[in-house]
Amino acid sequence: MLSYNIVLLFIFIIGLPFFLYKAVVKKRFRYRFFDRIVPKTIQEKDYILVHLASLGEAKAFLNIKTTIEDLFKKKIVFSVTSNIGYDYLKKEGFDAFLAPLDFYFLYKKLFNSSLPFFTIFFETEIWPSYINYIKNNHIKIFLINARISDKSYRFYKKIKVFSDAIAKFDCIVAKSQNDKERFDKFNKNVRVCNNIKYAI
């Protein structure tokens, strides 16, 4: 994990001029940029954390949001990768924040005041530092509606830090039998659920 963070930091430093240029010319690159490198500490207590990426994933997850909250009697807080997904959730009145860059020390700041009851990652979100920080704090973590492309499967097999991260999920609910068979190579607790409404 240390090596992963060092490599990530090296890439970030080398790529900083490019990132700054993109931030100037494209709004989505500069959107709440400092929230990603200086995250605000979560103040919510006794909550369920759901991490997802896109607008489509946000809308898909909302099909089961109420079911999960009613079942566990806890509020859901969303961690979001994309600015579009974040804007949508905030507009709809949900508690959400932009996920920081995947550095371990940033999650220490993010969760300094409060850890989640458990965590759900959605579809293709595999972030090694994020997953490791949660597991190192003895929080259960699940990947639901999970899918894995041929390209990603080959990449995960080659890069150990990602395959190790997938192995840390307490349960993976795969979107199809093909997805299950790929995830089986990294994690032995994989189930199939074609319909997200039954994922819970």
Rosetta silent file (secondary structure, phi, psi, omega in degrees, C-alpha in Angstrom):
SEQUENCE: MLSYNIVLLFIFIIGLPFFLYKAVVKKRFRYRFFDRIVPKTIQEKDYILVHLASLGEAKAFLNIKTTIEDLFKKKIVFSVTSNIGYDYLKKEGFDAFLAPLDFYFLYKKLFNSSLPFFTIFFETEIWPSYINYIKNNHIKIFLINARISDKSYRFYKKIKVFSDAIAKFDCIVAKSQNDKERFDKFNKNVRVCNNIKYAI
SCORE:     score description
SCORE:     0.000 S_00000001
   1 L     0.000  -37.178  177.191    0.000    0.000    0.000 S_00000001
   2 H   -62.444  -43.924  179.846    2.890    2.377    0.719 S_00000001
   3 H   -61.765  -41.353  178.545    4.358    1.683   -2.727 S_00000001
   4 H   -60.080  -44.747 -179.075    0.976    2.336   -4.350 S_00000001
   5 H   -68.562  -35.078  177.355    0.668    5.690   -2.590 S_00000001
   6 H   -66.171  -45.588  178.204    4.232    6.673   -3.524 S_00000001
   7 H   -61.382  -43.714  179.681    3.609    5.821   -7.187 S_00000001
   8 H   -62.196  -41.209  178.372    0.293    7.694   -7.095 S_00000001
   9 H   -64.952  -40.833  178.341    1.984   10.737   -5.570 S_00000001
  10 H   -61.204  -45.628  178.748    4.713   10.610   -8.223 S_00000001
  11 H   -62.020  -41.003 -178.962    2.102   10.490  -10.998 S_00000001
  12 H   -63.994  -43.856 -179.004    0.207   13.377   -9.390 S_00000001
  13 H   -66.396  -46.855 -179.769    3.339   15.559   -9.146 S_00000001
  14 H   -62.841  -38.020 -176.419    4.505   14.774  -12.688 S_00000001
  15 H   -88.168   -0.619 -175.747    1.025   15.329  -14.051 S_00000001
  16 H   -56.964  -44.033  177.111    0.282   18.495  -12.059 S_00000001
  17 H   -57.967  -40.461  178.101    1.003   20.938  -14.939 S_00000001
  18 H   -65.214  -44.214  179.940   -1.397   18.975  -17.146 S_00000001
  19 H   -61.733  -40.030  179.743   -4.046   18.867  -14.391 S_00000001
  20 H   -66.667  -40.188  176.808   -3.740   22.622  -13.863 S_00000001
  21 H   -61.357  -46.894 -179.873   -4.071   23.249  -17.594 S_00000001
  22 H   -63.779  -33.391  179.045   -7.176   21.046  -17.766 S_00000001
  23 H   -65.760  -32.799  179.301   -8.573   22.865  -14.741 S_00000001
  24 H   -72.429  -43.050 -172.157   -8.272   26.168  -16.583 S_00000001
  25 H   -91.544  -19.303 -178.016   -9.896   25.018  -19.826 S_00000001
  26 L  -129.915  125.621 -176.179  -12.479   22.542  -18.480 S_00000001
  27 H   -60.545  -39.429 -174.469  -14.880   23.246  -15.653 S_00000001
  28 H   -66.414  -22.112  178.744  -15.220   19.612  -14.577 S_00000001
  29 H   -80.819  -27.717 -179.798  -11.478   19.408  -13.857 S_00000001
  30 H   -98.749   -2.875 -175.967  -11.472   22.434  -11.575 S_00000001
  31 L   -61.990  113.955  176.706  -14.843   21.670   -9.960 S_00000001
  32 L    47.594   43.053 -174.896  -14.346   21.680   -6.174 S_00000001
  33 H   -58.130  -41.199 -176.479  -10.746   20.605   -6.733 S_00000001
  34 H   -70.040  -21.986  174.059   -9.632   21.385   -3.193 S_00000001
  35 H   -64.762  -24.671 -178.896  -12.374   19.148   -1.787 S_00000001
  36 H   -85.980  -22.525 -179.483  -10.500   16.262   -3.407 S_00000001
  37 H  -110.107  -16.062  174.111   -7.097   17.111   -1.948 S_00000001
  38 L  -134.504   73.580 -174.497   -8.215   18.633    1.376 S_00000001
  39 L   -67.063  146.896  175.556  -11.392   16.690    2.243 S_00000001
  40 L   -80.645  142.123 -179.338  -13.691   17.910    4.983 S_00000001
  41 L   -68.893  134.309  178.307  -14.091   15.569    7.944 S_00000001
  42 L   -68.774  128.951 -178.880  -17.406   13.685    8.014 S_00000001
  43 L  -101.229  -16.870  179.731  -19.507   14.853   10.959 S_00000001
  44 L   -60.818  143.766  178.325  -22.402   12.403   10.566 S_00000001
  45 L  -113.372  145.716  174.230  -22.615    9.699   13.249 S_00000001
  46 L    51.751   62.845 -175.102  -23.711    6.064   12.904 S_00000001
  47 E  -124.916  166.770  172.446  -24.229    6.107    9.138 S_00000001
  48 E  -104.826  128.689  179.792  -23.880    3.806    6.140 S_00000001
  49 E   -96.279  130.039  176.790  -21.335    4.943    3.554 S_00000001
  50 E  -122.606  120.236  179.132  -22.101    4.332   -0.128 S_00000001
  51 E  -106.923  126.961  178.095  -19.382    5.021   -2.676 S_00000001
  52 E  -146.772  176.139 -173.010  -20.268    5.362   -6.356 S_00000001
  53 L  -110.615  -69.913 -164.780  -19.114    7.232   -9.424 S_00000001
  54 L   -95.545  172.668  173.556  -21.531    8.450  -12.056 S_00000001
  55 H   -59.623  -43.284  179.979  -24.975    9.955  -12.346 S_00000001
  56 H   -61.642  -40.641  178.283  -26.247    6.634  -13.713 S_00000001
  57 H   -66.385  -38.916  178.816  -24.888    4.730  -10.720 S_00000001
  58 H   -61.596  -46.980 -179.916  -26.468    7.236   -8.344 S_00000001
  59 H   -64.537  -37.503  179.392  -29.883    6.843   -9.961 S_00000001
  60 H   -66.293  -42.901 -177.799  -29.536    3.049   -9.962 S_00000001
  61 H   -67.187  -30.831 -178.225  -28.620    2.895   -6.296 S_00000001
  62 H   -61.476  -16.482  175.853  -31.561    5.072   -5.289 S_00000001
  63 H   -64.172  -25.283 -177.946  -33.793    2.098   -6.175 S_00000001
  64 H  -120.226    3.155 -177.631  -32.626    0.390   -2.988 S_00000001
  65 H   -57.688  -51.109 -177.157  -31.621    3.353   -0.798 S_00000001
  66 H   -63.241  -38.854  178.902  -34.849    3.457    1.208 S_00000001
  67 H   -59.583  -45.076 -179.228  -34.836   -0.317    1.663 S_00000001
  68 H   -66.964  -44.830 -179.775  -31.342   -0.234    3.166 S_00000001
  69 H   -63.209  -41.356  179.296  -32.070    2.724    5.434 S_00000001
  70 H   -67.170  -37.474 -177.571  -35.300    1.142    6.689 S_00000001
  71 H   -68.565  -42.264 -176.001  -33.618   -2.209    7.274 S_00000001
  72 H  -101.515   -5.891  179.329  -30.686   -0.874    9.293 S_00000001
  73 L    57.259   40.627  179.527  -32.346    2.272   10.695 S_00000001
  74 L  -138.118  151.088  179.835  -29.367    4.364    9.653 S_00000001
  75 E   -78.383  146.185  175.437  -28.818    7.271    7.283 S_00000001
  76 E   -96.579  133.233  172.845  -26.862    6.823    4.059 S_00000001
  77 E  -113.929  129.657 -176.149  -24.007    9.202    3.251 S_00000001
  78 E   -96.584  134.899  169.370  -22.789    9.181   -0.358 S_00000001
  79 E  -108.089  125.683 -170.001  -19.179    9.342   -1.475 S_00000001
  80 E  -128.009  138.862  178.734  -19.082   10.311   -5.159 S_00000001
  81 L   -84.307  -45.624 -173.714  -16.328   10.328   -7.786 S_00000001
  82 L   -92.788  147.751  178.126  -17.909   12.476  -10.518 S_00000001
  83 H   -67.609  -30.780 -179.995  -19.063   16.063  -10.187 S_00000001
  84 H   -67.917  -44.989  177.226  -22.257   15.273  -12.152 S_00000001
  85 H   -63.270  -40.168  178.578  -23.224   12.500   -9.763 S_00000001
  86 H   -62.715  -48.797 -179.380  -22.398   14.725   -6.806 S_00000001
  87 H   -58.644  -41.004 -179.032  -24.465   17.642   -8.131 S_00000001
  88 H   -63.588  -47.926 -178.505  -27.438   15.360   -8.736 S_00000001
  89 H   -64.381  -40.128  178.439  -27.405   13.869   -5.241 S_00000001
  90 H   -66.844  -40.176  178.788  -27.011   17.272   -3.595 S_00000001
  91 H   -62.240  -35.235  179.465  -29.823   18.712   -5.727 S_00000001
  92 L   -80.962   -0.867  174.568  -32.072   15.849   -4.614 S_00000001
  93 L    89.876   15.617 -178.870  -31.288   16.681   -0.992 S_00000001
  94 L   -91.644  153.810  178.243  -29.013   13.741   -0.146 S_00000001
  95 L   -79.942  114.621 -175.291  -25.937   13.930    2.066 S_00000001
  96 E  -145.671  153.936  173.731  -22.953   13.564   -0.294 S_00000001
  97 E  -142.284  156.198  176.836  -19.301   14.526   -0.645 S_00000001
  98 E   -79.384  127.370  179.954  -16.722   14.262   -3.408 S_00000001
  99 L   -63.348  138.942  178.781  -14.322   11.392   -2.790 S_00000001
 100 L   -73.727  170.742  170.515  -10.732   12.558   -2.321 S_00000001
 101 L   -58.232  151.501 -167.864   -7.796   11.427   -4.411 S_00000001
 102 L   -80.601   60.201  174.338   -6.910    7.866   -3.459 S_00000001
 103 L  -106.916  133.815 -175.395   -4.231    8.639   -0.878 S_00000001
 104 H   -55.859  -43.555 -175.333   -4.383    6.770    2.419 S_00000001
 105 H   -65.874  -25.109  178.400   -3.632    9.855    4.536 S_00000001
 106 H   -70.379  -31.683  177.820   -6.584   11.752    3.041 S_00000001
 107 H   -71.920  -27.968  174.492   -8.998    9.123    4.357 S_00000001
 108 H   -61.183  -40.725  177.709   -7.527    9.608    7.833 S_00000001
 109 H   -70.968  -43.177 -177.447   -8.675   13.216    7.646 S_00000001
 110 H   -59.059  -43.981 -175.520  -12.001   12.341    6.042 S_00000001
 111 L  -103.647   23.280 -175.547  -12.943    9.804    8.735 S_00000001
 112 L   -61.284  -34.406 -175.278  -11.188   11.513   11.640 S_00000001
 113 L   -98.756  -24.993 -172.258  -14.405   12.128   13.591 S_00000001
 114 L  -159.236  131.119  174.796  -16.628    9.256   12.546 S_00000001
 115 L  -100.909  151.710  179.789  -16.405    5.867   10.826 S_00000001
 116 L   -73.386  159.218  174.924  -19.344    4.292    8.954 S_00000001
 117 L   -66.253  -47.529  165.773  -21.386    1.387   10.311 S_00000001
 118 E  -155.781  171.503 -173.203  -20.577   -0.429    7.080 S_00000001
 119 E  -129.133  141.094  175.332  -19.674    0.546    3.526 S_00000001
 120 E  -120.101  124.546  169.881  -21.052   -0.270    0.079 S_00000001
 121 E  -101.124  152.504 -169.758  -19.039    0.262   -3.089 S_00000001
 122 E  -122.170  130.269  171.350  -20.930    0.212   -6.377 S_00000001
 123 L    62.649  -91.301 -172.121  -20.272   -1.483   -9.745 S_00000001
 124 L  -119.943   16.214 -173.993  -16.628   -0.845  -10.770 S_00000001
 125 L   -80.878   97.220  177.967  -15.293    1.306   -7.943 S_00000001
 126 L  -118.891  100.092 -178.886  -11.994   -0.282   -6.885 S_00000001
 127 L  -120.196  103.347 -171.898   -9.862    2.233   -4.964 S_00000001
 128 H   -53.715  -47.977 -178.287   -7.058    0.455   -3.048 S_00000001
 129 H   -65.414  -41.567  179.603   -6.322    3.117   -0.407 S_00000001
 130 H   -59.703  -51.163 -177.919  -10.029    3.719    0.258 S_00000001
 131 H   -63.333  -44.252 -179.049  -10.753    0.004    0.645 S_00000001
 132 H   -65.106  -39.542  179.648   -7.682   -0.628    2.788 S_00000001
 133 H   -62.683  -44.487 -179.983   -8.406    2.254    5.137 S_00000001
 134 H   -63.041  -46.548 -179.310  -11.936    1.012    5.755 S_00000001
 135 H   -67.242  -36.399  178.672  -10.842   -2.592    6.307 S_00000001
 136 H   -65.438  -18.122  176.505   -7.948   -1.560    8.568 S_00000001
 137 L  -101.956   17.400  172.137  -10.568    0.065   10.799 S_00000001
 138 L    60.885   37.458  176.272  -12.561   -3.193   10.965 S_00000001
 139 L  -102.814  130.704  177.484  -15.509   -1.895    8.950 S_00000001
 140 L   -69.145  144.094 -176.448  -17.342   -4.371    6.724 S_00000001
 141 E  -139.532  134.189 -175.733  -17.315   -3.443    3.051 S_00000001
 142 E  -124.953  148.809  173.289  -19.397   -4.774    0.170 S_00000001
 143 E  -115.920  117.009 -177.005  -19.287   -4.383   -3.604 S_00000001
 144 E  -117.890  159.669 -175.041  -22.743   -4.590   -5.195 S_00000001
 145 E    53.213   35.242 -169.318  -24.004   -4.607   -8.769 S_00000001
 146 E   -74.059  137.372  175.895  -20.382   -5.482   -9.467 S_00000001
 147 L  -140.489  154.820 -177.097  -19.074   -5.822  -12.980 S_00000001
 148 L  -147.426  119.680 -177.782  -15.632   -6.307  -14.457 S_00000001
 149 L   -77.336  166.756  176.549  -14.647   -5.921  -18.112 S_00000001
 150 H   -58.267  -43.568 -178.870  -12.093   -8.090  -19.918 S_00000001
 151 H   -63.569  -45.332  179.688   -9.635   -5.200  -19.893 S_00000001
 152 H   -65.737  -39.590  179.090  -10.084   -4.542  -16.172 S_00000001
 153 H   -58.957  -45.880  178.822   -9.832   -8.253  -15.377 S_00000001
 154 H   -64.640  -38.565  179.218   -6.465   -8.500  -17.124 S_00000001
 155 H   -64.981  -46.844 -178.589   -5.283   -5.320  -15.389 S_00000001
 156 H   -63.182  -33.987  178.559   -6.302   -6.535  -11.919 S_00000001
 157 H   -66.659  -31.727 -177.146   -4.514   -9.848  -12.487 S_00000001
 158 H   -84.355  -33.833 -173.280   -1.279   -8.010  -13.283 S_00000001
 159 L  -104.948  105.893 -170.861   -1.402   -5.318  -10.576 S_00000001
 160 H   -61.852  -35.325 -176.924   -1.360   -6.925   -7.132 S_00000001
 161 H   -61.907  -29.836  178.174   -2.509   -3.881   -5.169 S_00000001
 162 H   -80.180  -41.916  177.427   -5.841   -4.005   -7.035 S_00000001
 163 H   -63.922  -37.267  176.732   -6.327   -7.756   -6.755 S_00000001
 164 H   -65.217  -37.625  179.042   -5.540   -7.490   -3.028 S_00000001
 165 H   -64.666  -42.554  178.897   -8.107   -4.704   -2.690 S_00000001
 166 H   -62.763  -36.021 -179.581  -10.809   -6.841   -4.346 S_00000001
 167 H   -65.760  -19.850 -176.673   -9.976   -9.686   -1.947 S_00000001
 168 L   -81.493  -13.086  178.088  -10.779   -7.408    1.008 S_00000001
 169 L   -65.083  135.188  177.850  -14.493   -7.085    0.199 S_00000001
 170 L   -69.790  -29.726  175.177  -16.579   -9.042    2.709 S_00000001
 171 E  -158.067  140.837  174.914  -19.007   -9.890   -0.071 S_00000001
 172 E  -118.073  125.345  176.794  -19.276   -9.119   -3.773 S_00000001
 173 E  -104.594  103.074 -173.311  -22.688   -9.164   -5.447 S_00000001
 174 E   -83.079  152.982 -176.206  -21.944   -9.570   -9.151 S_00000001
 175 L   -77.507  -27.325 -177.886  -24.159   -8.357  -11.944 S_00000001
 176 L  -149.880  169.236  177.990  -23.862  -11.545  -14.040 S_00000001
 177 H   -63.528  -38.967  177.302  -22.429  -15.057  -13.990 S_00000001
 178 H   -60.780  -42.969  177.865  -19.529  -13.912  -16.196 S_00000001
 179 H   -63.662  -41.910  179.081  -18.723  -11.143  -13.741 S_00000001
 180 H   -58.927  -44.787 -177.562  -18.901  -13.617  -10.857 S_00000001
 181 H   -62.946  -34.012  177.063  -16.444  -15.983  -12.522 S_00000001
 182 H   -72.428  -45.864  179.386  -13.938  -13.149  -12.950 S_00000001
 183 H   -64.892  -29.160  178.083  -14.321  -11.878   -9.408 S_00000001
 184 L   -56.467  -25.602 -179.989  -13.971  -15.466   -8.130 S_00000001
 185 L   -69.349  -20.272 -175.860  -10.296  -15.267   -9.097 S_00000001
 186 L  -115.455  -23.958 -172.640   -9.761  -12.582   -6.452 S_00000001
 187 L  -146.300  132.096 -175.388  -12.463  -13.143   -3.829 S_00000001
 188 L   -92.308    1.985 -179.961  -14.193  -16.341   -2.684 S_00000001
 189 L  -115.310   69.154 -176.388  -17.322  -14.666   -1.351 S_00000001
 190 E  -117.997  134.816  177.269  -19.069  -13.710   -4.596 S_00000001
 191 E  -122.357  162.548  176.745  -22.785  -13.966   -5.350 S_00000001
 192 E  -110.076  135.976  175.797  -24.811  -13.251   -8.497 S_00000001
 193 L  -149.332  102.620 -174.976  -27.735  -10.857   -8.516 S_00000001
 194 L   -68.302  -29.939 -176.643  -29.042   -9.705  -11.883 S_00000001
 195 L  -109.213  120.583 -178.195  -31.491   -7.190  -10.411 S_00000001
 196 H   -58.125  -28.861 -178.954  -30.120   -4.490   -8.134 S_00000001
 197 H   -62.816  -20.283  178.788  -33.408   -4.386   -6.214 S_00000001
 198 H  -100.345    1.677 -174.396  -32.533   -7.811   -4.810 S_00000001
 199 L   -61.290  -32.887 -178.367  -28.909   -6.945   -4.041 S_00000001
 200 L   -62.830    0.000    0.000  -29.649   -6.279   -0.378 S_00000001
